[in-house]
Amino acid sequence: MTEISTFIVEPHQSGWRLDVFLTHHLPQYSRTLIRNAVMHGGIRILEDDAFYSNGKPGFRLKPGQVIHFTLPEIARDAPIPEDIPLDILYEDQYLAVINKPADMVVHPSRGHWSGTLVSALAFHFGNELSNVRGSVRPGVVHRLDRDTTGAILIAKEDAIHGKLALLFENRQIHKEYFAIVLGNPYLDRDMLDWPIGLHPRSKEKMRIVSADAVDAKHAQTFYEVVKRYGKWSSVRCFPKTGRTHQIRVHLAHLGHPILCDRIYGGGKTATQEELLGKVPFSLSEEKPEGTVLLCRQALHAVRLSFIHPITQEQLEVSAPLPTDMQAVLDCLE
């Protein structure tokens, strides 16, 4: 086990959850990683001159407690290469842009050990991938949610990976997304500027929080309505920051969740009959028989544009709209 740090619980932190406290002090680690470390003996708490262990991430803290956190060694097995077709939108000797399909996670995680993007990358590119983020995430510079489709950037060398990461950090890589949402936004375009934090009851969700919340992360998304279809709208989104689920959370908070975003209130499936107004749109899984056109969130990373770190040329790569989202638009038209 590797010692990470020691912290003292301050008076204003009384009642904080242990995992939230550690996430606050150790932002370089994910909440999931911290929770796993806590549950596997990574915590010792000093109180009244006595140490004791606590394996509950939700343990409520008291002022004056001393928290010793250690991170157990984690297996870093490289992904198993799999012959999964890749739609390569752009490629040179330094980087590539892949059109990620729906129902594909980017890197292995619990319950998703095969069929990942990195397994496909390992098969197609072999050792020609950066290793900055460890052998479990070769080449991965950023990520897309499992059911979000579109352009994702891959680095082939460690040096280029660092340069691309810096471009992301400095907001010099411009990302454009296309989404279909429920309802009609009041404004044709607007900047959504709401901090995002962890959901207290669901590890799968994020939520809008106050700016002074312990886990608040600054988040901005500019949106523009493309077309209104009565009960639905298509929008372009330009995230200025890169928070987890940012576009999905912001649009849901605006009152217009993304169609079929089952986590944030957009329903679970969309049928042709519902979109044509022949039957009411239902948020339930159980629906009358009909032609299902969409069963995942209607969000697509349509474009990446940036100055190539090596050639210094402007690079703009677009990903065509996937067939399921196109079928929805054709139906609405």
TIPA-620499 format. One record per atom (N, C-alpha, C): x, y, z. Coordinates in pm, whole numbers, plus 50000, padded with zeros to 5 digits. Example, Ala and Ser with C-alpha at 12.3 -4.5 7.8 and 13.67 -1.06 7.14 Angstrom:
! TIPA-620499
513194943150780
512304955050780
513204967050780
512854977550708
513674989450714
512905000350787
! end
This chain:
! TIPA-620499
500844988150000
500005000050000
500885012550000
500425023049936
501195035149922
500535046350001
501275052450093
500735063550172
500455075450081
499285081250095
498925092650012
498985105650093
498245106450202
498245118950276
497505117450409
497635127950490
496965128850620
496225142050627
494985141550675
494175153550681
493505154750819
493245167050859
492515169750983
491135175250947
490095169851009
488735174450983
488525187851054
488245198250974
488005211551029
486575212951079
486305222651166
484935224351219
483865225651111
484175233051003
483155234950899
482915222250818
483755211950838
483595199350766
482865188850849
482345192850962
481595183651048
480385178150973
480225165050976
479105158650910
479335154950765
480495158750712
480785155050573
480945139950561
480545134550448
480825120650417
482325118850398
482825107250436
484255104350424
484705105150278
483915099350185
484345099450045
484315113349985
483335121650025
483295135449976
484475143350031
484805141250158
485955147850221
487245144650146
487455131850115
488675127750046
488695132449902
487545132249835
487465137249697
487805152149693
487375159349796
487665173749806
489175176149818
489845168049902
491265170049927
492155163449821
491605153749748
492395146449650
491695146549515
491565158149453
490825159049326
491465151449211
492725147349227
493395139849120
492895125449111
492145120949213
491605107249212
490085107749197
489535097949124
488095097349106
487415093049235
486145096549247
485395092549367
485285077449376
485155070949260
485065056249259
486335049949314
487505055149271
488775049949320
488895051949470
488505063549518
488595066449662
487655057349741
486445055649692
485475046849762
486025032649771
486595027649661
487145014149662
488295012949762
489145023349767
490255023249862
489755022950006
488705030750034
488125031050169
487585017350206
486855011150114
486224998250143
487244986950153
488454989050102
489484978750107
490594982150208
490204989450312
491134991550423
492095002950407
491785012550321
492705023550297
492575035250393
491765033750498
491525044950590
491825040950734
492545049950804
492695048850949
492355062551007
491535062551112
491065075051172
491595076051314
492235087251344
492745089751479
491765098851553
491255093751665
490315101251748
490535097551895
490685107651979
490935105452123
492165096652144
493245099452069
494535092552082
494465077752048
493455073651972
493345059551934
493015058551785
493665049051716
493395046751575
492305036151558
491465037951461
490555027151423
490305028151273
489925016851216
489675016451072
488185018151046
487875023450929
486475024750888
486385022350738
485585012750698
485475009250557
484205014150492
483555024250551
482295029350497
482525043050431
482355044050299
482545056850231
481595067750282
480425063650333
479445073350379
479585077050526
480675072750591
480895075950732
480945091050752
480195096050853
480125110350879
481245114650974
481945125150937
483135129451010
482815139351122
483765139751219
483665149051332
484895158151331
484735170451377
485875179751382
487005174151469
488235176251424
489405171851501
489895157951468
489095150051397
489555136751358
490715138051259
491675128951270
492805128651178
492615116851084
492595119550955
492315109350855
493615105650785
494015092850795
495175087650724
494655079450606
495015083550486
494515076950365
495645070150291
495465057550259
496435050050178
495705043850060
496395043049949
495805037849827
496385024149795
495575013649800
496095000249768
496594999549624
497564991049602
498054988949466
496934983449380
496804988749261
495724984549171
496324977849048
495744966449013
496234959348895
496024967848770
497034968648686
496984976848566
497174968048443
496344958048429
496464949048316
496084956348187
496894954448085
496604960647957
495344954447896
494574962347819
493364956747757
493714945947657
492844936247643
493044925447547
492614930547409
493514930147311
493134934847176
491954926947121
490994933947063
489834927447002
489614933246862
489304924546770
489094928546631
487704934746616
487574946946666
486324954346658
486504965246551
485604965946454
485764976046348
485844990246405
486734998346347
486865012246387
486565021246268
485795031646292
485525041746190
486525053146214
487625052946139
488695062846157
488395075046070
488135086246134
487785098546064
489025106046014
490115104846091
491365111646055
492505104046120
493645103546050
494815097046108
496085102546045
497095105146129
498435107846082
499405100546174
500695103346166
501645095946247
501605099646395
500865110346430
500855115046567
499545112346641
498445112646570
497145111746636
496105106146541
494945103046597
493815098246518
492525103346581
491485104346499
490155107646549
489235096346507
488565090446607
487705078846584
486245082946600
485375077246519
483935079346532
483385068246621
483235071246750
482815060946846
481325057746829
480985044746822
479575041046812
478885041246948
477585039946948
476825038947072
477085025247137
476775024247264
476925011947342
478365006847343
479315016047350
480715012247363
481365021047469
481885014747575
482605022347676
484025024647625
484635035547673
485955039247621
487045030047674
487035027447804
488075018847862
487445008847958
488134997747988
487544987348073
487164992648210
486044987648261
485574990948395
484724979448443
484304980148568
483514969148624
482274966548539
482124954348495
480994950548411
481224952948262
482344959248227
482634962148086
484104959248058
484464946448063
485864942648044
486204940047898
485194938047815
485464935447673
484594944647588
484914945047460
484144953347368
484384968147384
485484972147448
485754986247472
486504992647356
486515005747357
487255012947254
488755010047263
489305009547385
490745007147396
491124993147349
490224983447363
490504970047309
490574970447157
489674978247096
489694979846951
490954987346908
491344997746984
492555005246951
493794996546961
493834988147067
494984979347086
495144969746968
494034965246911
494094956046798
494564963246671
494034975046646
494294982046520
495624989646519
496034994846635
497235003146639
498404996646712
498144985546782
499214978646852
499944987546951
501254988346937
502074996447029
502145011146989
501455014846881
501495028846835
500475037346909
500505036647042
499575044447123
500315050147243
499905061847287
500535067747405
500225059447529
501075060847629
500895053247753
500855062747875
500555075447848
500555085447954
499565082048065
498405076748029
497375073748128
497415059048173
498555052648152
498715038948195
498315029048087
498705016548107
498465006348005
496995002847991
496165006548089
494745003348081
493985013247992
494605025047962
493935035047879
494865039947767
495425031047688
496375035447585
495745044747483
496395055947461
495955065247357
494825074547394
494115071847503
492905079347535
493245093047593
492845103747524
493095117347568
491905122847644
490715119847598
489475123947666
488485112547648
487255114247693
486305103147684
484925108047644
484125098447599
482715100747574
481925090547654
480725094147695
479885084647767
479575072547678
479215061747740
478975049147670
478015050847551
476915057947571
475915059147465
475955072347391
477025079947410
477265091847329
478155087947213
477745091447094
478505087846974
479385099446929
480285096546835
480995107346768
482495107746787
483045119446755
484495121246742
485215120846876
486215112146885
487045111147005
488505110846961
489335118347030
490725120546992
491645110347058
492565104746979
493495094547025
494935099146997
495815097447096
497225101147080
498055088647055
499015089746962
499865078446930
501195078547003
501575089947058
502845091047129
502645098447260
503515095747359
503405102447488
503575117547474
504515121847389
504775136047373
503555143347317
502925137547214
501745143947156
500575143347253
500495132847333
499425131747432
499475143647528
500675146747576
500825157947668
500425171247605
500775173047478
500425185447408
498915186547388
498275175347354
496825175447335
496105177847468
496595171447574
495995173547706
496075188247747
497195194647713
497365208747746
496395217447665
496165213747540
495185220947459
493795219947520
493435207947568
492145206247635
492085215047760
493155214647839
493185222247963
493045237147937
493645241947830
493585256247796
492395259747707
491505250147688
490285252047609
490575256347466
491605250247409
491995253347273
491595242347175
490925232047226
490295222047141
488795224747147
488205228147034
486805232147031
485945220046995
484975217247080
484105205647063
482685210347032
482095204146934
480695207046900
479885194146908
478745194946976
477845183546990
476495186846928
475805176546884
474455178046832
473545169546919
472395175246959
471475167947046
470035170447004
469175161047037
467725162547020
467145162547161
466355172747194
465875174347331
464355174747335
463835172447455
462405173647478
462035188447491
460955192547424
460465206147439
461225216347356
460875229047378
461475240147303
462125250047399
463445251447396
464095261447481
463535275447453
463385283247559
462805296647547
463675305647460
464985304847479
465915313047401
466505305047286
466765311847176
467375305147060
468815300947089
469485308647175
470865305447214
471145311547350
472025305047425
472335310047559
473555302747613
474205308947710
475315302647782
474785297047914
474895284147934
474485277748058
475705277348149
475615284048261
476755285748351
476355281148490
476325267948511
475915262048638
476965252148686
477455253548809
478425243948862
477825229848872
478675220048854
478255206048858
478985198848971
478255190249042
478855182549150
478305168349153
478755160649248
478345146649262
476915145749313
476205135649270
474865133149322
474985125549453
474275129749557
474465123549690
473925109349701
473035105349611
472415092149626
472665082649508
473225087649401
473455079149284
474845081649228
475665071249224
477025072649172
477035074049020
475905071248956
475835072348810
475505086548764
475055095048857
474545108148819
475405119548872
475315130748803
475845143348850
474645152648870
474895164448928
473795173748950
474325188148954
473405197748939
473735211748954
473835214849103
474915221549144
475135224949285
475435239849297
475415244949420
475785258849442
477285260449425
477715272449392
479125274949364
480015272349484
479465273249606
480275271049725
480195256749778
479545247749703
479475233749745
480865227649743
481095218049832
482435212249848
482925205649720
482015200149640
482415193049519
482065200749392
481765213749404
481365221649288
482485222949186
482165220549060
483115222548951
482495232248851
483225242848822
482765252848725
482445246048592
481285249148533
480885242848408
480105252648322
480475253548196
479805262448102
479515255247970
478295256847921
477905251147792
477135261647714
477595264947594
476825273747506
475975264847415
474685268247404
473815260447314
473145269747214
472735263847104
472035271146999
470975261946938
469755266746932
468675258746874
468855258046723
468855245946669
468955244046524
467575244646461
466635236946518
465275236546464
464305232046572
463085237346566
462045233646661
461015224846588
460595214146657
459655204746597
458425203146686
457865213746735
456705212446823
457125208146962
457055195346988
457385189947121
458865186447135
459655188647029
461065184847030
461895195946966
463175195846992
464075205446929
465415198846905
466095203446802
467495199346782
468375211346820
469475208446886
470355219146935
471815215646908
472625225946892
474085224546888
474605229147023
475585221847076
476155225147207
477675226447195
478195236647261
479635239147260
480115240147405
480535228947463
480985229347603
482305237047615
482325246347707
483535254047733
484415247247837
483825238547916
484555230448014
484235215847984
484875206748055
484705192548024
484335184148144
483245187748212
482815180248330
482035167748291
482035157948380
481295145548357
479805148548334
479255143348225
477835144748191
477405159348174
478345168148146
478055182548149
476865186648062
476885183147934
475805187347845
474485181247890
474505168847929
473285161947971
472685168448096
473535171748192
473065177948317
472565192148290
473305199848212
472905213548185
471565214248111
471395206148007
470145206547932
468975201648017
469205191648100
468135186848188
467735197748288
468725204848342
468435215548438
467715227248370
467985229248242
467295239548166
465825236048148
465495223248168
464115218748150
463905211548019
465005208547949
464915201947819
465915190447812
465625179447882
466555168047880
466705162247741
467845156047719
468105149747589
467185137747571
466645136647453
465735125647420
466385112147451
465665103847524
466095090247562
467295090047657
467535101047727
468545101047833
467855095947959
467935082947982
467175076648089
467645080848227
468865085748240
469365090048372
468855103848409
468685112548310
468345126548340
466955130748291
466065121048274
464665124548252
464215125748109
464955119948015
464575120947875
463825109047820
463385100147910
462705088047865
463685076947833
463185065647789
464035054047767
464085049647621
462965051147553
462925048247409
462025058447342
462195060047213
461335068947135
460845061247013
459545060946995
458965053846880
458525063746773
458375058346654
457915066446542
456535072246570
455695064246632
454325068746661
454315080346760
455205079946859
455295090846956
455795103646891
456815102446809
457405114246746
456435120646646
455585112646585
454605117946490
453355123146560
453295121346693
452145126246770
450925117346764
451085105046715
449945095846708
449575090446845
450575089446933
450355085347072
451195094547160
450795096747287
451565105547376
452955099647402
453945108447415
455285103947448
455315099447594
455895087747618
455935082047753
457375080947802
457595084447929
458905082847990
459125068648040
458095060448032
458175046748083
458815037447982
459355026348033
459925015947948
458815008347876
457685006747945
456574999047891
455745008047800
455715004647672
455015012847575
454175004047484
453145010047420
452395002347321
453304998147207
452884988147133
453694983647021
453884995046922
455084995946870
455395006446775
456795004446719
457195013346632
458515012546569
459495020846651
460395014046723
461375020946806
462475026646716
462685039746725
463725046246646
464975049146726
464825050646858
465965054546942
465825048347080
466935043147133
466905037447268
468185041047345
468765052647315
469915057847390
469885072947374
470615080047460
470545094547456
470955100147319
470175109547269
470395115347137
471455126147145
472695122047169
473825131247182
474985126147099
475515134947014
476555130946919
477655141546916
478905137246935
480055146246925
480365148046777
479865158946722
479865160346576
481165166046521
481925173946603
483095180446545
484165183346650
485435181646611
486595185946689
487425195046601
487855206346654
488735215146577
489805220946668
491035221346617
492165226146696
493375228046606
494375235046657
495645236346587
496495224046617
496885216846513
497685204746530
498985208346602
499285201846716
500475205646795
501805204046723
501855195546621
503115193246550
503165201246419
502155199946335
502175206546205
501775221246213
501115224946326
500625238646347
499565242746244
498955232846181
497875235646088
496525234046156
495545241646109
494195240346163
493615226846121
493145219146219
492565205946191
491125205946238
490225202446149
488805201446183
488285188146132
487755180146224
487285166746189
485825165546230
484985160946137
483555159446164
483145144846158
482185141346241
481635127746245
480195128246196
479845120246096
478475120446044
477465116046149
476265121246140
475215117946236
474895103046226
474805095946339
474505081646336
473085079046285
472865066946238
471595063646171
470395064846264
470545061646394
469385062446482
468935076946503
469865086146521
469505100146536
468985105946405
469565101646293
469085106346164
467655101646141
467335089346184
465975084146168
464995092446249
465385097046366
464515105546447
464265118746375
465335124946322
465175137646250
464305135946126
464505125146052
463705122645933
462225121445970
461955114846082
460595113146130
459995126646169
460735134846241
460245147946284
460035157346166
460855156046064
460695164445946
459395161245870
! end
